[in-house]
Amino acid sequence: MVTKEITVQNQVGLHARPATFFIQKANEFKSSIWVEKEERRANAKSLLGVLSLGITGGTDIKILADGQDENEAVDALTKLVVSGFAE
């Protein structure tokens, strides 16, 4: 299992549009992927799950992946979040 902690860069956090980009990217990988905020964890491939975490700008999150392409998945999702979803 690979884990990476990052800070959400864009001002509004993971609202509908960035969350959709995040989920689409997560679904490109075969690994099981989760996103964690504080003590709550959600499936990174589920829109409702990600939105339910209420991730706002400046929030620290963890991206966790377990599977054959776990390193690539965490790297790609980290780059997406750090880029601010091009906002």
PDB file of N, CA, C and O in Angstrom:
ATOM      1  N   MET A   1       0.849  -1.177   0.000  1.00  0.00           N
ATOM      2  CA  MET A   1       0.000   0.000   0.000  1.00  0.00           C
ATOM      3  C   MET A   1       0.893   1.238   0.000  1.00  0.00           C
ATOM      4  O   MET A   1       1.895   1.301   0.712  1.00  0.00           O
ATOM      5  N   VAL A   2       0.512   2.212  -0.806  1.00  0.00           N
ATOM      6  CA  VAL A   2       1.240   3.477  -0.909  1.00  0.00           C
ATOM      7  C   VAL A   2       0.346   4.589  -0.379  1.00  0.00           C
ATOM      8  O   VAL A   2      -0.846   4.633  -0.684  1.00  0.00           O
ATOM      9  N   THR A   3       0.923   5.488   0.418  1.00  0.00           N
ATOM     10  CA  THR A   3       0.190   6.609   0.992  1.00  0.00           C
ATOM     11  C   THR A   3       0.962   7.892   0.755  1.00  0.00           C
ATOM     12  O   THR A   3       2.186   7.926   0.882  1.00  0.00           O
ATOM     13  N   LYS A   4       0.235   8.952   0.407  1.00  0.00           N
ATOM     14  CA  LYS A   4       0.859  10.264   0.213  1.00  0.00           C
ATOM     15  C   LYS A   4      -0.047  11.316   0.836  1.00  0.00           C
ATOM     16  O   LYS A   4      -1.252  11.331   0.584  1.00  0.00           O
ATOM     17  N   GLU A   5       0.530  12.197   1.648  1.00  0.00           N
ATOM     18  CA  GLU A   5      -0.239  13.290   2.253  1.00  0.00           C
ATOM     19  C   GLU A   5       0.080  14.571   1.505  1.00  0.00           C
ATOM     20  O   GLU A   5       1.244  14.911   1.291  1.00  0.00           O
ATOM     21  N   ILE A   6      -0.978  15.280   1.110  1.00  0.00           N
ATOM     22  CA  ILE A   6      -0.814  16.534   0.370  1.00  0.00           C
ATOM     23  C   ILE A   6      -1.844  17.549   0.849  1.00  0.00           C
ATOM     24  O   ILE A   6      -2.793  17.213   1.556  1.00  0.00           O
ATOM     25  N   THR A   7      -1.632  18.800   0.445  1.00  0.00           N
ATOM     26  CA  THR A   7      -2.570  19.876   0.749  1.00  0.00           C
ATOM     27  C   THR A   7      -3.298  20.253  -0.534  1.00  0.00           C
ATOM     28  O   THR A   7      -2.668  20.462  -1.570  1.00  0.00           O
ATOM     29  N   VAL A   8      -4.612  20.340  -0.465  1.00  0.00           N
ATOM     30  CA  VAL A   8      -5.421  20.730  -1.627  1.00  0.00           C
ATOM     31  C   VAL A   8      -5.105  22.187  -1.947  1.00  0.00           C
ATOM     32  O   VAL A   8      -5.231  23.057  -1.086  1.00  0.00           O
ATOM     33  N   GLN A   9      -4.696  22.450  -3.183  1.00  0.00           N
ATOM     34  CA  GLN A   9      -4.202  23.761  -3.579  1.00  0.00           C
ATOM     35  C   GLN A   9      -5.285  24.733  -4.055  1.00  0.00           C
ATOM     36  O   GLN A   9      -5.204  25.931  -3.787  1.00  0.00           O
ATOM     37  N   ASN A  10      -6.289  24.222  -4.755  1.00  0.00           N
ATOM     38  CA  ASN A  10      -7.283  25.158  -5.295  1.00  0.00           C
ATOM     39  C   ASN A  10      -8.170  25.714  -4.190  1.00  0.00           C
ATOM     40  O   ASN A  10      -8.367  25.065  -3.163  1.00  0.00           O
ATOM     41  N   GLN A  11      -8.703  26.911  -4.398  1.00  0.00           N
ATOM     42  CA  GLN A  11      -9.413  27.637  -3.343  1.00  0.00           C
ATOM     43  C   GLN A  11     -10.679  26.949  -2.857  1.00  0.00           C
ATOM     44  O   GLN A  11     -10.970  26.962  -1.661  1.00  0.00           O
ATOM     45  N   VAL A  12     -11.426  26.355  -3.762  1.00  0.00           N
ATOM     46  CA  VAL A  12     -12.723  25.798  -3.366  1.00  0.00           C
ATOM     47  C   VAL A  12     -12.652  24.323  -2.995  1.00  0.00           C
ATOM     48  O   VAL A  12     -13.653  23.753  -2.563  1.00  0.00           O
ATOM     49  N   GLY A  13     -11.500  23.698  -3.153  1.00  0.00           N
ATOM     50  CA  GLY A  13     -11.355  22.302  -2.759  1.00  0.00           C
ATOM     51  C   GLY A  13     -11.919  21.343  -3.783  1.00  0.00           C
ATOM     52  O   GLY A  13     -11.952  21.637  -4.978  1.00  0.00           O
ATOM     53  N   LEU A  14     -12.364  20.190  -3.302  1.00  0.00           N
ATOM     54  CA  LEU A  14     -12.894  19.158  -4.196  1.00  0.00           C
ATOM     55  C   LEU A  14     -14.409  19.285  -4.284  1.00  0.00           C
ATOM     56  O   LEU A  14     -15.144  18.447  -3.762  1.00  0.00           O
ATOM     57  N   HIS A  15     -14.865  20.334  -4.946  1.00  0.00           N
ATOM     58  CA  HIS A  15     -16.297  20.459  -5.225  1.00  0.00           C
ATOM     59  C   HIS A  15     -16.585  19.656  -6.491  1.00  0.00           C
ATOM     60  O   HIS A  15     -15.723  18.897  -6.934  1.00  0.00           O
ATOM     61  N   ALA A  16     -17.743  19.797  -7.075  1.00  0.00           N
ATOM     62  CA  ALA A  16     -18.203  18.900  -8.139  1.00  0.00           C
ATOM     63  C   ALA A  16     -17.236  18.741  -9.314  1.00  0.00           C
ATOM     64  O   ALA A  16     -16.917  17.611  -9.684  1.00  0.00           O
ATOM     65  N   ARG A  17     -16.766  19.824  -9.903  1.00  0.00           N
ATOM     66  CA  ARG A  17     -15.921  19.705 -11.095  1.00  0.00           C
ATOM     67  C   ARG A  17     -14.554  19.103 -10.788  1.00  0.00           C
ATOM     68  O   ARG A  17     -14.167  18.137 -11.446  1.00  0.00           O
ATOM     69  N   PRO A  18     -13.797  19.635  -9.811  1.00  0.00           N
ATOM     70  CA  PRO A  18     -12.521  18.990  -9.496  1.00  0.00           C
ATOM     71  C   PRO A  18     -12.682  17.558  -8.991  1.00  0.00           C
ATOM     72  O   PRO A  18     -11.843  16.705  -9.281  1.00  0.00           O
ATOM     73  N   ALA A  19     -13.735  17.288  -8.249  1.00  0.00           N
ATOM     74  CA  ALA A  19     -13.966  15.927  -7.763  1.00  0.00           C
ATOM     75  C   ALA A  19     -14.195  14.984  -8.940  1.00  0.00           C
ATOM     76  O   ALA A  19     -13.750  13.836  -8.912  1.00  0.00           O
ATOM     77  N   THR A  20     -14.881  15.458  -9.967  1.00  0.00           N
ATOM     78  CA  THR A  20     -15.102  14.645 -11.159  1.00  0.00           C
ATOM     79  C   THR A  20     -13.781  14.331 -11.850  1.00  0.00           C
ATOM     80  O   THR A  20     -13.554  13.191 -12.255  1.00  0.00           O
ATOM     81  N   PHE A  21     -12.901  15.330 -11.989  1.00  0.00           N
ATOM     82  CA  PHE A  21     -11.580  15.094 -12.580  1.00  0.00           C
ATOM     83  C   PHE A  21     -10.795  14.078 -11.748  1.00  0.00           C
ATOM     84  O   PHE A  21     -10.139  13.189 -12.290  1.00  0.00           O
ATOM     85  N   PHE A  22     -10.872  14.223 -10.436  1.00  0.00           N
ATOM     86  CA  PHE A  22     -10.164  13.339  -9.518  1.00  0.00           C
ATOM     87  C   PHE A  22     -10.643  11.894  -9.687  1.00  0.00           C
ATOM     88  O   PHE A  22      -9.834  10.969  -9.761  1.00  0.00           O
ATOM     89  N   ILE A  23     -11.943  11.714  -9.747  1.00  0.00           N
ATOM     90  CA  ILE A  23     -12.543  10.388  -9.882  1.00  0.00           C
ATOM     91  C   ILE A  23     -12.219   9.768 -11.235  1.00  0.00           C
ATOM     92  O   ILE A  23     -11.920   8.577 -11.322  1.00  0.00           O
ATOM     93  N   GLN A  24     -12.278  10.578 -12.288  1.00  0.00           N
ATOM     94  CA  GLN A  24     -11.935  10.073 -13.613  1.00  0.00           C
ATOM     95  C   GLN A  24     -10.496   9.578 -13.653  1.00  0.00           C
ATOM     96  O   GLN A  24     -10.209   8.527 -14.227  1.00  0.00           O
ATOM     97  N   LYS A  25      -9.594  10.337 -13.042  1.00  0.00           N
ATOM     98  CA  LYS A  25      -8.192   9.927 -12.995  1.00  0.00           C
ATOM     99  C   LYS A  25      -8.049   8.648 -12.164  1.00  0.00           C
ATOM    100  O   LYS A  25      -7.329   7.734 -12.568  1.00  0.00           O
ATOM    101  N   ALA A  26      -8.710   8.569 -11.028  1.00  0.00           N
ATOM    102  CA  ALA A  26      -8.629   7.385 -10.166  1.00  0.00           C
ATOM    103  C   ALA A  26      -9.124   6.141 -10.903  1.00  0.00           C
ATOM    104  O   ALA A  26      -8.577   5.053 -10.723  1.00  0.00           O
ATOM    105  N   ASN A  27     -10.144   6.297 -11.722  1.00  0.00           N
ATOM    106  CA  ASN A  27     -10.719   5.164 -12.446  1.00  0.00           C
ATOM    107  C   ASN A  27      -9.831   4.661 -13.584  1.00  0.00           C
ATOM    108  O   ASN A  27     -10.127   3.628 -14.184  1.00  0.00           O
ATOM    109  N   GLU A  28      -8.756   5.373 -13.886  1.00  0.00           N
ATOM    110  CA  GLU A  28      -7.815   4.910 -14.903  1.00  0.00           C
ATOM    111  C   GLU A  28      -6.920   3.789 -14.371  1.00  0.00           C
ATOM    112  O   GLU A  28      -6.203   3.148 -15.140  1.00  0.00           O
ATOM    113  N   PHE A  29      -6.961   3.554 -13.068  1.00  0.00           N
ATOM    114  CA  PHE A  29      -6.065   2.585 -12.436  1.00  0.00           C
ATOM    115  C   PHE A  29      -6.840   1.391 -11.905  1.00  0.00           C
ATOM    116  O   PHE A  29      -8.015   1.496 -11.551  1.00  0.00           O
ATOM    117  N   LYS A  30      -6.155   0.250 -11.856  1.00  0.00           N
ATOM    118  CA  LYS A  30      -6.781  -0.977 -11.361  1.00  0.00           C
ATOM    119  C   LYS A  30      -6.743  -1.079  -9.846  1.00  0.00           C
ATOM    120  O   LYS A  30      -7.543  -1.803  -9.254  1.00  0.00           O
ATOM    121  N   SER A  31      -5.826  -0.366  -9.215  1.00  0.00           N
ATOM    122  CA  SER A  31      -5.676  -0.421  -7.764  1.00  0.00           C
ATOM    123  C   SER A  31      -6.910   0.106  -7.046  1.00  0.00           C
ATOM    124  O   SER A  31      -7.677   0.898  -7.594  1.00  0.00           O
ATOM    125  N   SER A  32      -7.086  -0.345  -5.822  1.00  0.00           N
ATOM    126  CA  SER A  32      -8.092   0.249  -4.935  1.00  0.00           C
ATOM    127  C   SER A  32      -7.499   1.554  -4.420  1.00  0.00           C
ATOM    128  O   SER A  32      -6.363   1.585  -3.948  1.00  0.00           O
ATOM    129  N   ILE A  33      -8.273   2.627  -4.513  1.00  0.00           N
ATOM    130  CA  ILE A  33      -7.762   3.946  -4.137  1.00  0.00           C
ATOM    131  C   ILE A  33      -8.756   4.615  -3.196  1.00  0.00           C
ATOM    132  O   ILE A  33      -9.968   4.582  -3.409  1.00  0.00           O
ATOM    133  N   TRP A  34      -8.204   5.224  -2.147  1.00  0.00           N
ATOM    134  CA  TRP A  34      -9.031   5.947  -1.182  1.00  0.00           C
ATOM    135  C   TRP A  34      -8.459   7.336  -0.985  1.00  0.00           C
ATOM    136  O   TRP A  34      -7.272   7.579  -1.203  1.00  0.00           O
ATOM    137  N   VAL A  35      -9.333   8.241  -0.566  1.00  0.00           N
ATOM    138  CA  VAL A  35      -8.901   9.570  -0.144  1.00  0.00           C
ATOM    139  C   VAL A  35      -9.366   9.727   1.298  1.00  0.00           C
ATOM    140  O   VAL A  35     -10.477   9.340   1.658  1.00  0.00           O
ATOM    141  N   GLU A  36      -8.487  10.306   2.113  1.00  0.00           N
ATOM    142  CA  GLU A  36      -8.766  10.400   3.546  1.00  0.00           C
ATOM    143  C   GLU A  36      -8.602  11.846   4.006  1.00  0.00           C
ATOM    144  O   GLU A  36      -7.619  12.512   3.682  1.00  0.00           O
ATOM    145  N   LYS A  37      -9.580  12.308   4.762  1.00  0.00           N
ATOM    146  CA  LYS A  37      -9.530  13.630   5.387  1.00  0.00           C
ATOM    147  C   LYS A  37      -9.769  13.413   6.870  1.00  0.00           C
ATOM    148  O   LYS A  37     -10.808  12.901   7.285  1.00  0.00           O
ATOM    149  N   GLU A  38      -8.774  13.817   7.664  1.00  0.00           N
ATOM    150  CA  GLU A  38      -8.818  13.579   9.106  1.00  0.00           C
ATOM    151  C   GLU A  38      -9.029  12.089   9.347  1.00  0.00           C
ATOM    152  O   GLU A  38      -8.192  11.290   8.926  1.00  0.00           O
ATOM    153  N   GLU A  39     -10.088  11.690   9.992  1.00  0.00           N
ATOM    154  CA  GLU A  39     -10.309  10.277  10.295  1.00  0.00           C
ATOM    155  C   GLU A  39     -11.307   9.612   9.348  1.00  0.00           C
ATOM    156  O   GLU A  39     -11.654   8.445   9.531  1.00  0.00           O
ATOM    157  N   ARG A  40     -11.768  10.351   8.339  1.00  0.00           N
ATOM    158  CA  ARG A  40     -12.772   9.802   7.420  1.00  0.00           C
ATOM    159  C   ARG A  40     -12.119   9.392   6.112  1.00  0.00           C
ATOM    160  O   ARG A  40     -11.243  10.088   5.598  1.00  0.00           O
ATOM    161  N   ARG A  41     -12.549   8.269   5.583  1.00  0.00           N
ATOM    162  CA  ARG A  41     -11.989   7.740   4.339  1.00  0.00           C
ATOM    163  C   ARG A  41     -13.112   7.449   3.360  1.00  0.00           C
ATOM    164  O   ARG A  41     -14.185   6.986   3.747  1.00  0.00           O
ATOM    165  N   ALA A  42     -12.853   7.731   2.064  1.00  0.00           N
ATOM    166  CA  ALA A  42     -13.843   7.457   1.025  1.00  0.00           C
ATOM    167  C   ALA A  42     -13.159   6.821  -0.182  1.00  0.00           C
ATOM    168  O   ALA A  42     -11.967   7.019  -0.417  1.00  0.00           O
ATOM    169  N   ASN A  43     -13.922   6.072  -0.922  1.00  0.00           N
ATOM    170  CA  ASN A  43     -13.444   5.477  -2.165  1.00  0.00           C
ATOM    171  C   ASN A  43     -13.183   6.608  -3.166  1.00  0.00           C
ATOM    172  O   ASN A  43     -14.079   7.397  -3.465  1.00  0.00           O
ATOM    173  N   ALA A  44     -11.959   6.680  -3.677  1.00  0.00           N
ATOM    174  CA  ALA A  44     -11.591   7.758  -4.595  1.00  0.00           C
ATOM    175  C   ALA A  44     -12.241   7.602  -5.970  1.00  0.00           C
ATOM    176  O   ALA A  44     -12.127   8.490  -6.814  1.00  0.00           O
ATOM    177  N   LYS A  45     -12.914   6.486  -6.194  1.00  0.00           N
ATOM    178  CA  LYS A  45     -13.594   6.252  -7.471  1.00  0.00           C
ATOM    179  C   LYS A  45     -15.095   6.528  -7.367  1.00  0.00           C
ATOM    180  O   LYS A  45     -15.852   6.234  -8.292  1.00  0.00           O
ATOM    181  N   SER A  46     -15.516   7.092  -6.240  1.00  0.00           N
ATOM    182  CA  SER A  46     -16.936   7.358  -5.995  1.00  0.00           C
ATOM    183  C   SER A  46     -17.165   8.861  -5.808  1.00  0.00           C
ATOM    184  O   SER A  46     -16.615   9.468  -4.889  1.00  0.00           O
ATOM    185  N   LEU A  47     -17.976   9.453  -6.683  1.00  0.00           N
ATOM    186  CA  LEU A  47     -18.263  10.885  -6.579  1.00  0.00           C
ATOM    187  C   LEU A  47     -18.905  11.222  -5.239  1.00  0.00           C
ATOM    188  O   LEU A  47     -18.477  12.161  -4.568  1.00  0.00           O
ATOM    189  N   LEU A  48     -19.913  10.476  -4.849  1.00  0.00           N
ATOM    190  CA  LEU A  48     -20.573  10.756  -3.566  1.00  0.00           C
ATOM    191  C   LEU A  48     -19.610  10.595  -2.407  1.00  0.00           C
ATOM    192  O   LEU A  48     -19.639  11.380  -1.459  1.00  0.00           O
ATOM    193  N   GLY A  49     -18.759   9.587  -2.475  1.00  0.00           N
ATOM    194  CA  GLY A  49     -17.794   9.369  -1.413  1.00  0.00           C
ATOM    195  C   GLY A  49     -16.842  10.533  -1.255  1.00  0.00           C
ATOM    196  O   GLY A  49     -16.615  11.013  -0.144  1.00  0.00           O
ATOM    197  N   VAL A  50     -16.281  10.991  -2.371  1.00  0.00           N
ATOM    198  CA  VAL A  50     -15.328  12.105  -2.329  1.00  0.00           C
ATOM    199  C   VAL A  50     -16.020  13.387  -1.879  1.00  0.00           C
ATOM    200  O   VAL A  50     -15.490  14.115  -1.040  1.00  0.00           O
ATOM    201  N   LEU A  51     -17.195  13.666  -2.429  1.00  0.00           N
ATOM    202  CA  LEU A  51     -17.919  14.888  -2.046  1.00  0.00           C
ATOM    203  C   LEU A  51     -18.328  14.856  -0.573  1.00  0.00           C
ATOM    204  O   LEU A  51     -18.382  15.899   0.078  1.00  0.00           O
ATOM    205  N   SER A  52     -18.613  13.672  -0.050  1.00  0.00           N
ATOM    206  CA  SER A  52     -19.059  13.563   1.344  1.00  0.00           C
ATOM    207  C   SER A  52     -17.975  13.961   2.340  1.00  0.00           C
ATOM    208  O   SER A  52     -18.276  14.265   3.494  1.00  0.00           O
ATOM    209  N   LEU A  53     -16.721  13.961   1.906  1.00  0.00           N
ATOM    210  CA  LEU A  53     -15.639  14.350   2.814  1.00  0.00           C
ATOM    211  C   LEU A  53     -15.574  15.859   3.032  1.00  0.00           C
ATOM    212  O   LEU A  53     -14.960  16.317   3.996  1.00  0.00           O
ATOM    213  N   GLY A  54     -16.202  16.641   2.144  1.00  0.00           N
ATOM    214  CA  GLY A  54     -16.221  18.097   2.319  1.00  0.00           C
ATOM    215  C   GLY A  54     -14.825  18.708   2.292  1.00  0.00           C
ATOM    216  O   GLY A  54     -14.482  19.511   3.159  1.00  0.00           O
ATOM    217  N   ILE A  55     -14.027  18.336   1.313  1.00  0.00           N
ATOM    218  CA  ILE A  55     -12.641  18.795   1.229  1.00  0.00           C
ATOM    219  C   ILE A  55     -12.602  20.206   0.655  1.00  0.00           C
ATOM    220  O   ILE A  55     -13.011  20.435  -0.483  1.00  0.00           O
ATOM    221  N   THR A  56     -12.107  21.150   1.452  1.00  0.00           N
ATOM    222  CA  THR A  56     -12.009  22.546   1.025  1.00  0.00           C
ATOM    223  C   THR A  56     -10.559  22.903   0.733  1.00  0.00           C
ATOM    224  O   THR A  56      -9.651  22.139   1.062  1.00  0.00           O
ATOM    225  N   GLY A  57     -10.341  24.048   0.121  1.00  0.00           N
ATOM    226  CA  GLY A  57      -8.994  24.506  -0.180  1.00  0.00           C
ATOM    227  C   GLY A  57      -8.160  24.627   1.079  1.00  0.00           C
ATOM    228  O   GLY A  57      -8.650  25.070   2.118  1.00  0.00           O
ATOM    229  N   GLY A  58      -6.897  24.232   0.987  1.00  0.00           N
ATOM    230  CA  GLY A  58      -6.002  24.296   2.125  1.00  0.00           C
ATOM    231  C   GLY A  58      -6.084  23.102   3.059  1.00  0.00           C
ATOM    232  O   GLY A  58      -5.347  23.037   4.042  1.00  0.00           O
ATOM    233  N   THR A  59      -6.967  22.157   2.771  1.00  0.00           N
ATOM    234  CA  THR A  59      -7.136  20.968   3.599  1.00  0.00           C
ATOM    235  C   THR A  59      -6.045  19.950   3.289  1.00  0.00           C
ATOM    236  O   THR A  59      -5.689  19.748   2.128  1.00  0.00           O
ATOM    237  N   ASP A  60      -5.522  19.314   4.322  1.00  0.00           N
ATOM    238  CA  ASP A  60      -4.583  18.212   4.139  1.00  0.00           C
ATOM    239  C   ASP A  60      -5.369  16.926   3.944  1.00  0.00           C
ATOM    240  O   ASP A  60      -6.271  16.610   4.720  1.00  0.00           O
ATOM    241  N   ILE A  61      -5.017  16.190   2.898  1.00  0.00           N
ATOM    242  CA  ILE A  61      -5.652  14.898   2.636  1.00  0.00           C
ATOM    243  C   ILE A  61      -4.566  13.848   2.426  1.00  0.00           C
ATOM    244  O   ILE A  61      -3.401  14.162   2.180  1.00  0.00           O
ATOM    245  N   LYS A  62      -4.985  12.604   2.530  1.00  0.00           N
ATOM    246  CA  LYS A  62      -4.106  11.485   2.198  1.00  0.00           C
ATOM    247  C   LYS A  62      -4.725  10.745   1.025  1.00  0.00           C
ATOM    248  O   LYS A  62      -5.938  10.546   0.961  1.00  0.00           O
ATOM    249  N   ILE A  63      -3.865  10.343   0.099  1.00  0.00           N
ATOM    250  CA  ILE A  63      -4.283   9.480  -0.998  1.00  0.00           C
ATOM    251  C   ILE A  63      -3.627   8.132  -0.748  1.00  0.00           C
ATOM    252  O   ILE A  63      -2.411   8.042  -0.581  1.00  0.00           O
ATOM    253  N   LEU A  64      -4.437   7.092  -0.723  1.00  0.00           N
ATOM    254  CA  LEU A  64      -3.948   5.740  -0.448  1.00  0.00           C
ATOM    255  C   LEU A  64      -4.310   4.843  -1.622  1.00  0.00           C
ATOM    256  O   LEU A  64      -5.413   4.937  -2.161  1.00  0.00           O
ATOM    257  N   ALA A  65      -3.398   3.986  -2.014  1.00  0.00           N
ATOM    258  CA  ALA A  65      -3.673   3.046  -3.101  1.00  0.00           C
ATOM    259  C   ALA A  65      -3.067   1.698  -2.772  1.00  0.00           C
ATOM    260  O   ALA A  65      -2.002   1.609  -2.161  1.00  0.00           O
ATOM    261  N   ASP A  66      -3.758   0.652  -3.185  1.00  0.00           N
ATOM    262  CA  ASP A  66      -3.293  -0.707  -2.957  1.00  0.00           C
ATOM    263  C   ASP A  66      -3.601  -1.531  -4.198  1.00  0.00           C
ATOM    264  O   ASP A  66      -4.764  -1.710  -4.559  1.00  0.00           O
ATOM    265  N   GLY A  67      -2.564  -2.029  -4.846  1.00  0.00           N
ATOM    266  CA  GLY A  67      -2.760  -2.849  -6.043  1.00  0.00           C
ATOM    267  C   GLY A  67      -1.548  -2.794  -6.951  1.00  0.00           C
ATOM    268  O   GLY A  67      -0.502  -2.256  -6.589  1.00  0.00           O
ATOM    269  N   GLN A  68      -1.709  -3.360  -8.134  1.00  0.00           N
ATOM    270  CA  GLN A  68      -0.579  -3.519  -9.041  1.00  0.00           C
ATOM    271  C   GLN A  68      -0.025  -2.211  -9.580  1.00  0.00           C
ATOM    272  O   GLN A  68       1.154  -2.147  -9.928  1.00  0.00           O
ATOM    273  N   ASP A  69      -0.836  -1.169  -9.659  1.00  0.00           N
ATOM    274  CA  ASP A  69      -0.350   0.118 -10.175  1.00  0.00           C
ATOM    275  C   ASP A  69      -0.483   1.220  -9.118  1.00  0.00           C
ATOM    276  O   ASP A  69      -0.746   2.377  -9.447  1.00  0.00           O
ATOM    277  N   GLU A  70      -0.300   0.853  -7.856  1.00  0.00           N
ATOM    278  CA  GLU A  70      -0.508   1.778  -6.738  1.00  0.00           C
ATOM    279  C   GLU A  70       0.415   2.993  -6.797  1.00  0.00           C
ATOM    280  O   GLU A  70      -0.030   4.107  -6.521  1.00  0.00           O
ATOM    281  N   ASN A  71       1.678   2.809  -7.147  1.00  0.00           N
ATOM    282  CA  ASN A  71       2.605   3.950  -7.212  1.00  0.00           C
ATOM    283  C   ASN A  71       2.189   4.954  -8.280  1.00  0.00           C
ATOM    284  O   ASN A  71       2.180   6.162  -8.045  1.00  0.00           O
ATOM    285  N   GLU A  72       1.847   4.436  -9.452  1.00  0.00           N
ATOM    286  CA  GLU A  72       1.414   5.310 -10.544  1.00  0.00           C
ATOM    287  C   GLU A  72       0.132   6.048 -10.189  1.00  0.00           C
ATOM    288  O   GLU A  72      -0.018   7.226 -10.513  1.00  0.00           O
ATOM    289  N   ALA A  73      -0.786   5.366  -9.527  1.00  0.00           N
ATOM    290  CA  ALA A  73      -2.062   5.978  -9.152  1.00  0.00           C
ATOM    291  C   ALA A  73      -1.852   7.130  -8.174  1.00  0.00           C
ATOM    292  O   ALA A  73      -2.400   8.216  -8.365  1.00  0.00           O
ATOM    293  N   VAL A  74      -1.071   6.899  -7.143  1.00  0.00           N
ATOM    294  CA  VAL A  74      -0.822   7.952  -6.153  1.00  0.00           C
ATOM    295  C   VAL A  74      -0.084   9.127  -6.791  1.00  0.00           C
ATOM    296  O   VAL A  74      -0.410  10.282  -6.521  1.00  0.00           O
ATOM    297  N   ASP A  75       0.904   8.842  -7.632  1.00  0.00           N
ATOM    298  CA  ASP A  75       1.648   9.918  -8.303  1.00  0.00           C
ATOM    299  C   ASP A  75       0.737  10.765  -9.185  1.00  0.00           C
ATOM    300  O   ASP A  75       0.799  11.994  -9.143  1.00  0.00           O
ATOM    301  N   ALA A  76      -0.109  10.112  -9.985  1.00  0.00           N
ATOM    302  CA  ALA A  76      -0.989  10.839 -10.899  1.00  0.00           C
ATOM    303  C   ALA A  76      -2.015  11.689 -10.148  1.00  0.00           C
ATOM    304  O   ALA A  76      -2.268  12.833 -10.525  1.00  0.00           O
ATOM    305  N   LEU A  77      -2.601  11.139  -9.095  1.00  0.00           N
ATOM    306  CA  LEU A  77      -3.597  11.888  -8.330  1.00  0.00           C
ATOM    307  C   LEU A  77      -2.951  13.033  -7.550  1.00  0.00           C
ATOM    308  O   LEU A  77      -3.542  14.103  -7.403  1.00  0.00           O
ATOM    309  N   THR A  78      -1.750  12.807  -7.060  1.00  0.00           N
ATOM    310  CA  THR A  78      -1.024  13.872  -6.362  1.00  0.00           C
ATOM    311  C   THR A  78      -0.749  15.027  -7.309  1.00  0.00           C
ATOM    312  O   THR A  78      -0.962  16.186  -6.952  1.00  0.00           O
ATOM    313  N   LYS A  79      -0.278  14.727  -8.513  1.00  0.00           N
ATOM    314  CA  LYS A  79      -0.005  15.779  -9.506  1.00  0.00           C
ATOM    315  C   LYS A  79      -1.268  16.564  -9.830  1.00  0.00           C
ATOM    316  O   LYS A  79      -1.223  17.787  -9.965  1.00  0.00           O
ATOM    317  N   LEU A  80      -2.393  15.868  -9.954  1.00  0.00           N
ATOM    318  CA  LEU A  80      -3.660  16.533 -10.255  1.00  0.00           C
ATOM    319  C   LEU A  80      -4.055  17.501  -9.145  1.00  0.00           C
ATOM    320  O   LEU A  80      -4.441  18.637  -9.420  1.00  0.00           O
ATOM    321  N   VAL A  81      -3.960  17.060  -7.900  1.00  0.00           N
ATOM    322  CA  VAL A  81      -4.342  17.905  -6.771  1.00  0.00           C
ATOM    323  C   VAL A  81      -3.377  19.084  -6.633  1.00  0.00           C
ATOM    324  O   VAL A  81      -3.815  20.217  -6.431  1.00  0.00           O
ATOM    325  N   VAL A  82      -2.079  18.834  -6.738  1.00  0.00           N
ATOM    326  CA  VAL A  82      -1.082  19.890  -6.603  1.00  0.00           C
ATOM    327  C   VAL A  82      -1.235  20.938  -7.706  1.00  0.00           C
ATOM    328  O   VAL A  82      -0.951  22.115  -7.482  1.00  0.00           O
ATOM    329  N   SER A  83      -1.677  20.526  -8.888  1.00  0.00           N
ATOM    330  CA  SER A  83      -1.873  21.461  -9.995  1.00  0.00           C
ATOM    331  C   SER A  83      -3.050  22.401  -9.753  1.00  0.00           C
ATOM    332  O   SER A  83      -3.225  23.375 -10.485  1.00  0.00           O
ATOM    333  N   GLY A  84      -3.857  22.118  -8.734  1.00  0.00           N
ATOM    334  CA  GLY A  84      -5.043  22.938  -8.473  1.00  0.00           C
ATOM    335  C   GLY A  84      -6.161  22.664  -9.460  1.00  0.00           C
ATOM    336  O   GLY A  84      -7.073  23.478  -9.602  1.00  0.00           O
ATOM    337  N   PHE A  85      -6.106  21.531 -10.145  1.00  0.00           N
ATOM    338  CA  PHE A  85      -7.128  21.141 -11.127  1.00  0.00           C
ATOM    339  C   PHE A  85      -7.240  22.176 -12.228  1.00  0.00           C
ATOM    340  O   PHE A  85      -8.304  22.339 -12.826  1.00  0.00           O
ATOM    341  N   ALA A  86      -6.145  22.879 -12.499  1.00  0.00           N
ATOM    342  CA  ALA A  86      -6.073  23.896 -13.557  1.00  0.00           C
ATOM    343  C   ALA A  86      -7.094  25.018 -13.360  1.00  0.00           C
ATOM    344  O   ALA A  86      -7.613  25.580 -14.325  1.00  0.00           O
ATOM    345  N   GLU A  87      -7.370  25.332 -12.094  1.00  0.00           N
ATOM    346  CA  GLU A  87      -8.307  26.430 -11.830  1.00  0.00           C
ATOM    347  C   GLU A  87      -7.554  27.703 -11.517  1.00  0.00           C
ATOM    348  O   GLU A  87      -8.171  28.739 -11.266  1.00  0.00           O
TER     349      GLU A  87
END
